[in-house]
Amino acid sequence: MSNKWRACIFALLLLAAAPAFAQEAPAPGVNPPAPVAWSSLSPEQQKLLSRFGGQWDGLPPSRQQALAHGTERWLGMSAEQRDQARERFGRWQTLPSEERHALRNRWQKFQALPPNEQANVRENFHKFQQLPPARRQLLREQWRTANPTQRRQMVEHAREARQKGPVLRPPQAPPPHR
């Protein structure tokens, strides 16, 4: 494996482990994360994490767990998924640092949501992605130009619509035959 690919994989693993860097100290009464023994990693994981081999025992357990989890995810991806991940990471690297910081903050806020709210966000994201590009652009523009009060109203309207469920229309009679 070339150094370029190793660097890319390492960067992806660091990105996957980013939430672990920003975690707060565990609350009292919560067990701290358990360390991950280097020997417990598969040979494939050790190869991906070879850069850390000599210092593995000195890493915080939360970082060890994040890196181990990142390698599991990477190894579980198809070649196409890996290519997509590399492409996304390439785009991430080109973002200005302020934008990367804002994205990290949004990700941390998402991670802090209860599971049902995370599911709602994912569902809304997928629905948004299924809209025609022109409609998505219109909605983005409406959001950008809205003031905070209008944005709250938009969010409230979306919540109400989601709670009501899909609008069912009564069946229409077929057109008369001539």
Secondary structure, 3 states (H helix, E strand, C coil): CCHHHHHHHHHHHHHHHHHHHCCCCCCCCCCCCCCCCHHHCCHHHHHHCHHHHHHHHHCCHHHHHHHHHHHHHHHCCCHHHHHHHHHHHHHHHHCCHHHHHHHHHHHHHHHHCCHHHHHHHHHHHHHHHHCCHHHHHHHHHHHHHCCHHHHHHHHHHHHHHHHHCCCCCCCCCCCCCC
